Amino acid sequence: MMYRVQDGTRTATTGIELQKVTKHFAGTRTAAGYTAVRDVDLAVRPGEFMCILGPSGCGKSTLLHMMAGFERPSTGAILMDGHQIVRPGADRGVVFQNEIALFPWLNVERNVEYGLKVRGVAKQQRLQAVNDALTLVGLEQHRKKLPRELSGGMKQRVQIARVLANDPRVMLMDEPYGALDAQTRMRLQDELVDVWQRKSKTVVFVTHDVSESVYLADRVAVMTAGPAARIKSIFEVDLPRARNRTDARFVELASALTAELHHGKEHGDGNN
């Protein structure tokens, strides 16, 4: 049911690979510099659902932003299909933590269409992509609404639809359900698994919620606490889908991950 595998294990089909990645943020006049993550090795397989699990402040989002190309590693490299990631690209789409990423003056349809329009995609092709994405996330009846007219869960669906409309190979998700109530969160988890299975995307999903990681992931990478955080271990989630949160094997794995997280509070080497 549960297998721990070597950190940074490489395969011939690696999609995204982090090689000894360290990220140091320089100090300012009001704040000291610090090392967010140090010597991180991780291989994400094409088509898999990978969760990065760790406590707040451990550098999970920093890793995701480097995969997206928003940040560059201080040392080490991040590769996709063997090519180094140095900037954002259409092959990677990001779903952020909250609706701030949406344009409040654009309705749902225009928000989803935005990236395609910037890229110069033809109008008819844009319309088809928007229609497909909104149908997939169940928002086709809400396409003319502004973000302020939507619930929190619907706003997150708009973000997911916008990413899907651009048809990236990889979806990078930065705690997208963290601010939602438990019922909405579970419903959106189900919807996300359905979208992932239908579209065959690679998903890297950042979370600090143990149950969420077990419900969603093929594998869970557990991080130590920061600063200078690292990936301590990787757990295979050998559970059938759809998963039952009350199943004994589910609870057993969630308990093991919780214990690993508590042990992980002692971070790497403790040096900034």
N, C-alpha and C positions, 0 to 999 in steps of 0.2 A: 504494500500500500504506500509506503513512504521510502524514498531513496535519497540519500544525500550524495551529490556528485562533486567532483573536484571543481573548485572555482576556476573560471576561465577556460573550461574545456572547449577545445576547438574541434570542429567537424568540417568535412569537405563542403558542407552546404551552409556555412555560416552566412547569415544575412547582415547583421550588424555586429561588429567586434570592437570591444574596448581593450586596448593593450596598455597596461601599466599607466592608466590615466590618473594624473594628479591635477587638481585645480586649486591654485592659490589666489586669493583676493588681496590686493595691496591695501595697506592702511591709508587712512585720511587724517586730516587734522583733528577729527573728533572720534575716530574709531581705529582700533588696531587692526592690522592685517591678520588673516587667518587662512589656514588650509582647509578647504571644505571636504575634499576627498583625496585619498592618497593611494597610488598603486592599485587601481581598480582594474581587474580583468573580468570580462564578461563576454560570452558569445550568445547572441540571440539568433535562433534558427528561423529561416524563412517560414512564414505561415503560422508560427506559434504565438500563443498568448503568454507573454512573460510579465509577471508582476515584480516590481521592486518594492520591498517591504522594509520599513524602518521607522524609528521614532522621529518626531519633529526635529528639524535642524540637523539631520544626518547627511544632507547633501543629495537626497533623492532627486529633487527638482533640478539641482545643478547638473546631475548626470543626464537627465532628460533634455535640458536646454543645450548641452553639448552635442547630444545625438541629433537634435534639431538643427544645429549649426548656429544657434544664437550666441553661444559662448565657445571659445577655443580652449582646449586643455593647456595647462601651463607646461606639462610634460606628458609624454605618451601620445597615443594616436587613437582615433576612432575611425573605423573603416566601415563602408557599406559595399558589399560585393567586391572587397579587396581594394576599393578606392577611398582615399582619405576624405572625411567630411570636413569641409572648411567653411561652409556657408549654408544658409537655409536652401532647400530645394523642393521642387514640386513632388519629388518621390517620397517626401515625408510630410505628414500633416499633423498639426498639434491641436489638441483639445485642452483648453486651459481650465483653471480651478473654478472660475466663475464667469458671469456674463459680461464682465468688463471688456472681453474680447469682441463682443458684438457692437455694431454701430447703432446707437440708439435712434438715429434719425432714419434708418433704413428698415423697411418691413422684413418679415421673415424671408420672403422670396429674394429680395435684393441682397440681404446678408449672405444667403447661400450662394448667390450668383457672383458675389463680389470678386473672388479670386479668379474665376474664369474670365470675367470681364477685363480684369487687369492684364491677364495673359493674352488677351486678344482673341479668345475663342469666339467663333461665329455665333450669332444670336440664336439660331435654331438649335445648334448643338448645346448652347448654354441652357436653353429652355428645357430640353430633354434631360440633361444632367440634373437640373434643379428638380424637375418633376419626379425623376427616379429616386433622388435622395430624400425628398420630402415624403414620398410614399413609403420608403423603407423605414423611416423613423416615425411614421404616423402623424405627420404635420400637414398633410396636403390640404386640410380644411382650414388651416390657420395661416396660410401663406401671406395674407394681406395685413396681418397684425404687426404692430410695432413691438419691440422687446418689452416695453413697460406693460403691455397687455398680456404677457405670458407668465405662467408660473415658473418657479426655479427649475423644475424638471424639464419643462418645455424649452426653456432657454438653453439648457445643456443639449437637448435634442437638436436645436438649431445649429449649435457648434459642431455636433457630430455630422449633421447633414452637410454643412459647409465643407468639412473635410472630405466626406464621401463624394461630393460633387466634383472635387478636384482629382479624385481617383488616385490617391497616393498608394505606394506599395506598403508603406509603414504608417501606422497610426500611433502617435506618441501622446499619452493621456496623463495629465498632471493633476491627480486627485480630483477628477471632474465631479464627483458626487459628494465630496466632503461636507458641503454646506446644506445638503438636503436632508429631509426627515427620513426616518428608517424605511417607511413603506415605499416612498418614492424611490429611494436609493435601490431597494431590492428589485423594484419593477424595471428600473433602468439597467440594472445589472443583467436581468433576463434579456432585455432588448439588445443590449450590447453583444452578448454571447450569440444571439440570433443573427445579428448583422455580421459579426466576425465569421461565423460559419458559412453564411451565404456569400460573402464577398472575398473570403480567403485572404484577408489582410494579415500582415504581421502586426501585432499589437504589443507595445511596451506601456505598462500601466503602473503609475506610481501611486502608492497608498500607504497609510499607516494602520489600516484596518485589517486585522488578521482574517476574520471571516470573509471579507470581501476578496482577499487574495486567494483563499482556498476555493471560493465559489467560481472565480473567473479563470484562474491561471492553469496552464500546462506545467509551468515551473515557477517557483517563487525564489527570488534572490533576496536573502536577508542581509541587511546592512547593520554594521555596528553604529553606535552613537557617534556624533561628531564632537569636536572637530577632527580632521584627518581621518574621516570614516572610510571604511573599506567594505567589500562584500565578504561577509563571514562564511556563508554557506548557501547552497542552492538545494531546494527541495523539489523533487518530482511530485506532482499531484496526480496520483494514479487512481482517479475516481471517474466513474462514468458520468456522462452528461445526458439529461439534465441532473444537476446535483441537488441533493437534499441536505439542507443545513442541520437537520436533526439526526441524520444518519450517524451511527456509531463511528464509522471510519472517518467521516467528515470531522466530527468532534475530536477524535483522536489526533488527527493531523493539525487541527487548529490549536490544540493544547501543546503539541510539540513545537509549533512555530512560536507560540506565546513564550514558552520556556526559552527558546533560542533567542528571541528578542530581549528578554530580561538578561540573559547572559551577555548579549551583544552590547549592553549599556557600557561595558568596559571597552572603549574604542581602541583601535589599532595600537599605536605606540604613544599616544598622548602628547606628541610634540607638534607644535605649529610650525 
